[in-house]
Amino acid sequence: MTALATWWGSACAGCLLGLLYAVLSIASARFALRVQSRRFVVVVLGGMLGRMAIALGAVIVAVQLFSIHMQSFFIAFFALLVLGTATEAWWLFAHTRKRYA
């Protein structure tokens, strides 16, 4: 795939992977809010470990199988990873605060 070899193509692939991570993080946070209070932390941390394993596997596959521009791919991926994690933390804080207030 020659599109991934370009700077913009690699950045878009990193953004897509980071966006997928962010969507999965919000989905697991929403699920965690529906379980019992005792299992909340287990679901949140388990979801994070699962997402990290999937993200690591996807990064390894992308690096090994495709000719990508590494710098743009990783900058875009980690930028959205940080934004997604911050959004998840803010969302969980806001909703658990309402739940226990």
Salt bridges, closest charged atoms under 4 A:
GLU88 OE1 - ARG51 NH2 3.14
